Each structure stands twice: as C-alpha cells, then as structure tokens.
C-alpha cells in the first residue's frame, strides 16, 4: 500500500486548524505550525455570516460552534440616524475567537494532528505538501483594528453597525453573554492605552455616543486587542501553492463574511489535498484545482465588497447610503447575497 504523504499547514488560525482537522479525520498526517498560542483573543468581528451547512459538514465544525449565539437582525447607525433594523437573510453565528480557536486546536490534536504552537516553520518557502494559512503582507494606508468584550451593554438589534469618520464599528452578541465590540479606524494620534484607546478612537471619529455607552458597560480588559487592520483584498493571491484563509484573500470586515470565507477556502482545499497525500494526483494539479475552485467561489464577492467599502468609511458616501436606506431604495437582500 502506498504511503500517505504528510501535509504541513503554516498558520494555526481558524482556516488552518479546520483544514487540518478535516484531513486528519480522513487519515492524512498533518502538522500545523503556529507562531502564537491558545487560547487567545484576536481582533475579529466574531460574527460568522454566510456559513453554509455544506462547509460545516465537510469540515466537521458542528461541535466547534456549540453554544454560538444566533444573530438574526442588524441596525445601522449613521451619525445620529438609525437605519433598520433589517432582518438578516440568514442566521449569523456569534462566538468568540478565544473559544473557537481553542476548541479547534483541541479537536485537531485529539484527531491525531501535530500542533506546534509558538513555533514558526523551519523555512517559509512554498513546496509540495505545504499549505499557507498565515495571512498576507499588508500594503497601502495603515489602519487600526480594535476589539474588546463588553457586558451589561444593551443592543438595539443582534448586530449594530456604527459608521464614523473613516471608521466603522460592529457590536454583536457572543456565546459568553457579552457583546463583541470591534472596529476599524484610520490611524489617529493618541496617548491612550488598553480599552481607553478604543474610547479615544470612537470619540475621534465622531462616535462619542457609542463611547459613552461603552463607558457605562463592564469591559473585560483581558479581551482588548489592537492590530494593524486590513481593509480586505480585491482578489485572490497568486496560485503558487495552496493558500487558505487570509493567505488567499480577505474580504472587508463590514461584510461579516471573513470567518465564513476562511472556512470555505479551507473546505475547497481539503479534497485536492487528500488526493495529493494519497498519491492520486500531482502537487501541481492540486494547486490548480484548489485555486480554480476558490476563484470561482470568491471572485464576485471580493469585487463587490471592495466596490462598496468606501460607502461605509467616508462621510459623503455614508450620507448617500443613509439617504438610500431611509427612502427604502437600498437593496439590502441583493447586496447581502452578492457579498456572501
């Protein structure tokens, strides 16, 4: 019997762990290299929108999503104007990365996978059997991503989106009973640190009322995170090897589709990777097959998301969005479908 070739996955985020778990359950040897550790908080909307049942089934994610909050409505706040609530065309699941990543790491190891946390791969070259799931180098203008969990914070709908001056913030319910507050902001000068940094950014972009609500809530300081934020990529990365998660593409955060897309990119890779590992296809065939499936699945939503993104960031375009929504001319369900 032919030996099964091992697979290496560089990056132990959600996409890398999910792909590794599915491959291990099929009997493929898998090693995941992750520079960080678990559990960990990450700047993330923690709002899984557009995740289809087929992806959940293929990757075996049911247990990982246990207890996730069902979010079914969204309200937009443009300065002092409230738009909505709008019903979400499909349920979005709220669950913290602290919980989700830890569950995925544990399940991967229990399935026999080798997880090398706090470890970088011996070399970063693309080669047969190696999957890149470690993100893409950020280019262009530097933006800031901030996240914190808040408790005793009432919401007007399951998800609130607040639009500010070159900024937007999402508030959504998560499994702990709290609210994930996560935003993307144009970089501003401030001497604040910790959760106070988020308050300073909210006030600086014209979202002072939201800052006051957050001051009145109970904030978990251990959940606070800051990172150099990505505004998304307009297309998929070059198909020089198998790429999943942010190493392949990242959709603008406002869609709430980032986590679902990361998992869907992993799902697209599992079948071809297993065929390569079992010797029924060459690596070059595996790379082409995965890239073809991913581009077909993600090309439209990435292009639409990049086109619409400025409407949420800049004042004049926010005003146009507000006018369309207020007049009932905003095709919310059509846009949702195009972005998912």
C-alpha positions in Angstrom: 0.0 0.0 0.0 1.3 3.4 -0.9 2.3 5.6 2.0 0.2 8.7 2.7 2.2 11.9 2.2 2.1 14.3 5.1 0.7 17.8 4.9 2.2 20.9 6.6 0.0 23.9 7.3 1.7 27.2 8.1 -0.6 29.2 10.3 -2.9 27.9 13.1 -5.8 30.3 12.7 -9.3 29.1 12.0 -8.7 28.1 8.4 -5.5 26.2 9.1 -6.9 24.3 12.0 -10.2 23.5 10.2 -8.4 22.1 7.1 -6.0 20.2 9.4 -8.9 18.7 11.3 -10.7 17.5 8.2 -7.6 16.0 6.8 -6.8 14.2 10.0 -10.3 12.7 10.2 -9.6 11.3 6.7 -6.4 9.7 7.9 -3.9 12.2 6.4 -0.8 13.1 8.6 -0.9 16.8 9.3 1.4 19.2 11.1 0.3 22.8 11.9 2.8 25.5 12.7 1.5 28.4 14.7 3.6 31.4 15.9 1.1 32.2 18.7 -0.6 30.1 21.4 -4.1 29.1 22.6 -6.4 30.3 23.9 -6.1 33.8 22.6 -8.1 36.9 21.9 -7.9 38.3 18.4 -9.2 41.4 16.6 -12.2 39.9 14.9 -15.9 40.6 14.4 -16.6 37.2 15.9 -19.7 37.2 13.7 -19.9 34.3 11.2 -22.3 35.3 8.4 -22.9 33.3 5.3 -21.5 30.0 6.6 -23.3 27.2 4.6 -24.2 23.8 6.0 -22.1 22.0 3.4 -18.9 23.7 4.8 -19.9 22.9 8.3 -20.4 19.3 7.4 -17.3 18.8 5.3 -15.0 20.3 7.9 -16.9 18.8 10.9 -17.5 22.1 12.6 -20.7 21.3 14.5 -19.1 20.7 17.9 -16.8 23.8 17.5 -19.9 26.1 17.1 -21.8 24.6 20.0 -23.4 27.4 22.1 -22.9 30.1 19.4 -25.5 32.9 19.6 -28.0 33.1 16.7 -27.9 36.7 15.3 -30.8 37.5 13.0 -31.1 41.3 12.7 -28.9 44.3 12.0 -29.2 48.1 12.6 -27.0 50.7 11.0 -26.2 54.0 12.8 -25.0 56.8 10.6 -24.1 59.7 13.0 -27.4 60.4 14.8 -29.6 58.5 12.3 -30.7 54.9 12.9 -31.4 52.7 9.9 -33.2 49.4 10.4 -33.5 47.0 12.0 -33.1 44.8 8.9 -33.7 41.1 9.2 -30.6 39.1 8.1 -31.4 36.8 5.2 -29.6 34.0 7.0 -28.7 33.4 10.7 -25.2 34.7 11.6 -23.4 33.0 14.5 -21.7 34.9 17.3 -18.8 33.2 19.0 -15.5 34.5 20.4 -12.2 33.6 18.8 -10.9 32.8 22.3 -13.4 29.9 22.4 -13.5 28.9 18.8 -9.7 28.7 18.2 -9.1 26.8 21.4 -11.8 24.3 20.5 -10.4 23.9 17.0 -6.8 23.4 18.3 -8.0 20.8 20.9 -10.1 18.9 18.3 -7.2 18.8 15.8 -4.8 17.4 18.4 -7.4 14.8 19.6 -7.7 13.7 16.0 -4.0 13.0 16.0 -2.7 16.2 14.4 0.6 17.6 15.4 0.2 21.2 16.6 3.5 23.2 17.0 2.3 26.3 18.8 4.8 29.2 19.5 6.8 27.7 16.6 7.5 29.1 13.1 8.0 26.7 10.2 11.7 25.8 9.6 11.5 27.7 6.3 8.8 29.7 4.6 9.3 28.5 1.1 6.3 27.1 -0.8 6.8 23.4 -1.6 4.8 20.3 -2.3 2.6 19.3 0.6 2.8 22.8 2.3 -0.3 24.9 2.8 -0.1 28.6 3.5 -2.6 29.9 6.1 -0.6 32.6 7.7 -2.0 35.8 6.2 -0.8 38.2 3.6 1.6 41.2 3.9 -0.4 44.4 4.4 0.2 47.2 1.9 -1.1 50.7 1.5 -2.6 53.0 4.1 -2.2 51.9 7.7 -5.5 51.3 9.6 -6.1 50.2 13.1 -8.2 47.3 14.3 -9.5 47.4 17.9 -11.6 44.8 19.8 -13.0 44.4 23.3 -15.7 42.4 25.0 -18.3 44.3 27.0 -21.0 43.2 29.4 -24.2 44.9 30.6 -24.4 46.6 27.2 -27.9 46.6 25.7 -28.2 46.4 21.9 -30.9 47.7 19.6 -30.6 44.6 17.4 -28.5 41.5 17.4 -25.9 43.4 15.4 -25.2 47.1 15.4 -23.0 48.8 12.8 -21.9 52.3 13.6 -20.4 54.5 10.8 -17.9 57.2 11.7 -15.4 59.4 10.0 -13.1 56.9 8.2 -14.2 54.3 10.7 -16.9 51.7 11.4 -17.6 49.6 14.4 -19.7 46.4 14.8 -21.3 45.3 18.1 -22.7 41.7 18.2 -23.7 39.2 20.8 -21.4 36.3 21.6 -21.7 33.0 23.5 -20.4 34.3 26.8 -23.4 36.6 27.2 -21.4 39.6 26.3 -21.0 41.9 23.3 -18.1 41.9 21.0 -17.1 45.5 20.1 -14.8 45.5 17.1 -13.9 48.4 14.8 -11.6 49.5 12.1 -10.2 53.1 12.2 -8.0 55.4 10.3 -4.8 55.9 12.4 -5.0 58.9 14.9 -2.6 60.3 17.4 -3.4 59.4 21.0 -1.6 58.6 24.2 -4.3 56.2 25.4 -3.7 52.5 26.0 -5.8 49.4 26.7 -9.6 49.8 26.4 -9.2 53.6 26.7 -7.6 53.5 23.3 -10.9 52.3 21.8 -12.8 55.0 23.6 -10.4 57.6 22.2 -10.8 56.3 18.7 -14.6 56.3 19.0 -14.6 59.9 20.1 -12.1 60.9 17.4 -14.2 59.6 14.6 -17.5 61.1 15.8 -18.9 58.2 17.7 -19.0 59.8 21.1 -22.5 58.5 21.9 -21.2 54.9 21.4 -18.1 55.7 23.6 -20.5 56.8 26.4 -22.5 53.6 26.2 -19.2 51.6 26.4 -18.1 53.6 29.4 -21.3 52.7 31.2 -20.8 49.0 30.4 -18.5 46.5 32.1 -15.5 45.9 29.9 -13.2 42.8 30.1 -9.7 44.3 29.9 -8.1 40.9 29.0 -10.2 40.8 25.8 -8.8 44.0 24.5 -6.8 43.6 21.3 -5.2 46.0 18.8 -3.7 45.2 15.4 -2.7 46.7 12.0 -6.0 46.3 10.2 -6.7 45.0 6.7 -9.3 46.7 4.5 -9.6 43.5 2.5 -8.1 42.4 -0.8 -9.8 42.9 -4.1 -8.8 39.4 -5.3 -7.2 36.1 -4.5 -3.5 35.7 -4.1 -1.3 34.2 -6.8 -1.8 30.4 -7.1 1.8 29.5 -6.4 0.9 27.0 -3.7 -2.3 26.0 -1.8 -3.5 29.1 0.1 -6.4 29.3 2.6 -7.7 31.9 4.9 -6.2 35.4 4.8 -3.2 33.9 2.9 -5.6 33.5 0.0 -7.8 36.6 0.3 -9.5 38.8 2.9 -12.9 40.4 2.5 -13.6 43.8 4.0 -14.7 43.3 7.7 -18.0 45.1 7.3 -19.5 42.1 5.4 -19.2 39.8 8.5 -18.2 37.1 5.9 -14.5 36.9 6.8 -14.7 33.9 9.1 -17.1 32.0 6.8 -14.9 32.7 3.8 -11.8 31.5 5.6 -13.6 28.2 6.4 -14.9 27.9 2.9 -11.4 28.4 1.5 -10.3 25.5 3.7 -13.2 23.3 2.5 -12.2 24.0 -1.1 -8.7 22.7 -0.4 -9.4 19.5 1.6 -10.4 17.2 -1.2 -7.5 18.0 -3.6 -5.0 17.9 -0.6 -6.2 14.4 0.3 -5.9 13.3 -3.3 -2.3 14.6 -3.3 -1.5 13.0 0.0 -2.8 9.6 -1.2 -0.8 9.8 -4.4 -3.8 10.0 -6.8 -2.8 13.5 -8.1 0.4 15.6 -8.5 1.0 18.7 -6.4 0.7 21.0 -9.4 -2.7 19.5 -10.2 -3.7 20.0 -6.5 -2.6 23.7 -6.6 -4.5 24.4 -9.8 -7.7 22.6 -8.6 -7.8 24.5 -5.3 -7.1 27.8 -7.0 -9.8 27.3 -9.6 -12.4 26.4 -7.0 -11.5 29.3 -4.8 -11.5 31.9 -7.5 -14.8 30.7 -8.8 -16.3 30.8 -5.3 -14.9 34.2 -4.1 -14.2 36.4 -7.1 -17.6 38.1 -7.2 -18.0 38.8 -3.5 -14.5 40.2 -3.2 -15.0 42.6 -6.1 -18.5 43.7 -4.8 -17.1 44.2 -1.3 -14.2 46.3 -2.4 -16.5 48.5 -4.5 -18.9 49.1 -1.6 -16.4 49.5 1.1 -15.8 53.3 0.7 -19.5 53.9 1.2 -19.0 52.8 4.9 -15.8 54.8 5.5 -16.3 58.3 4.2 -18.8 61.0 5.2 -20.3 61.9 1.8 -20.8 58.3 0.8 -22.2 57.5 4.2 -24.8 60.2 3.6 -25.8 58.7 0.3 -26.1 55.3 1.9 -28.3 56.8 4.6 -30.5 58.5 2.1 -31.0 55.3 0.1 -31.8 53.3 3.2 -34.2 55.9 4.5 -36.1 56.1 1.2 -36.4 52.3 1.0 -34.2 52.1 -2.1 -31.3 50.2 -0.6 -31.4 46.7 -2.0 -30.3 45.1 1.3 -31.0 41.5 0.5 -29.5 41.7 -3.0 -26.3 43.3 -1.6 -26.1 40.7 1.1 -26.4 37.9 -1.4 -23.6 39.4 -3.6 -21.3 39.7 -0.5 -21.8 36.2 0.7 
